[in-house]
Amino acid sequence: MKVDISIIKRGGVFDNKPFIQHVKKERENLNIMMIYIARCL
């Protein structure tokens, strides 16, 4: 799932307000991605 990780890095998870707004809109998708990442790790 390297693609998911790269998308998150592009989205600027550790960076900023735009991402936070995106999280509010896509909370379910974010949770799913976090689960996939946790499984990969």
Stockholm file with secondary structure:
# STOCKHOLM 1.0

chainA/1-41         MKVDISIIKRGGVFDNKPFIQHVKKERENLNIMMIYIARCL
#=GR chainA/1-41 SS CHHHHHHHHHHTTTSCHHHHHHHHHSHHHHHHHHHHHHHHC
#=GC SS_cons        CHHHHHHHHHHTTTSCHHHHHHHHHSHHHHHHHHHHHHHHC
//
